[in-house]
Amino acid sequence: MRWARGRLDRLRRQYLEVIHDAEHLGEDRLDELRHLVDHLGPSLRGLVDERMHALQTKLDEINRRLAEESIPDERRSSVGRLSLERKAASAAHTASSVVKAGRKRASGESKSNKKKRASPKTNGKGS
């Protein structure tokens, strides 16, 4: 019986040592990965941002060329005018929506302020 307990204690110690070593190695690997992400992340993000900007610029240029080629010269001025009119109408619609929302918010705030003023006030003595 004593032998079995001794063997069990040795196995338990070995198990705990293995668990501790695994945790320690795992922490080291995590620290290593954190270091890589902290240092490489920003530089990779900057590189990706540069490439995305260059790609967007190139696509915009291609889109402009295609648009110029697809519209006949005699229609370009009218297309430009129509585009500006659409943009103006859209801006006016957006502005009116913002104004309406502001009015609703303001009327809602004024109603809640009236309710607050209408509620009975205490004279500072407490209840």
N, C-alpha and C positions, 0 to 999 in steps of 0.2 A: 504494500500500500504506500509506504514511504517512497519507494522507487517511482511509483506512478505519479505521486504528487510532485516529486522533483522533476520528472520528465515533463509534466504539464506546466510547471513554472518556467522551465527552460524554453519550451515551445511558446509560451505566452510572451516571454521577454524577446525572443527572436521575432515573433509576429509584430510586437510593438516597435522593434528596431526597424523592421522592413517598412512598416507603415510610416514611421518618422522619416526614413530615407526617401521614400516615394514622395511624401509631402514636400520635403526639402528640395528634391530635384524638380518637382512640379512647380514650386515657387520660383526656382531659378529660371526655368523655361518661361514662366509667365513674365517674370521681370525682363527677360531677354526680349520677348515679344512686345512688351509695353515700350521698351526702349526703341525698338525698330519702328513701331507705329508712331511714337512721338517724334522721331527724327525724320523718318521717310514720309510720313503722312503729309505734312505741309508742303514738302517739295514736290511730291507726286500730285497733290491737289493743284499746285501752281502750274505744273506742266500740263495737266489735263485742262485747266482753265484757259491757258494760252492756246492749246490746240483747238478747243471748242470755239474760242473767239475767232481764230483764223478760219475754221470751217464755216462758221456763221457768216463771216465777211465774204467768203468765196461763194456761198450759196446765195447771199443777197445780190452779189454781182451777177451771177448767172440768171437769177430771177429778173433783174432789171433788163438784162440783154434780151431775154426771151420776151418780156413785155414790150420792149421797144420794137422787136421784130414782128410781133403779132399784130400790132396796131398800125394801120396805114397812116402815112404822113398827114393826109387831109383830115383824119379823125382825131389826131393827137390832142389838138387844142380843146376840142369838145369833150374828150374823155377826161382831160385834166380838170376842166371846169366842172363836169359832173361829179368827179371824185371830190373836189373841194366842197361842192354843195352838199354831198352826202355826209362828209365829215362835219360840216357846220350844223346840219340837221341833227346828227348824232350828238354833237356837243351840246346843242340846245336842249335836246331831250334829257341828257344826263344832268345838265344844270338844273332843269326844272324838277327832276326827280330828287336831287339833293335838296333843293329849296323846300319841296313838299315834305320831305323827311324831317328837315330842320323845323318846319312849322309844326308838324305833328309832335315832335319831341318837345318843342317849346310849349305847346299847349298842354301836353301831358305834365310837364314840370310845373307850369303855372297852376294847374288843377291840384297837384299834390301840395304845392306851397299854400294854396287857399285852404286846403284841408288841415294843414299843420297850423295855420294861423287861427283856424276856427276851433281847434281843440282847446279844452280848458287848460289854463296855466296854473301851476302851483305857486304859492307865494314864498317858496324857499324853505318852509318849515319841515317838509318831508311828510310821509304818510304815516 
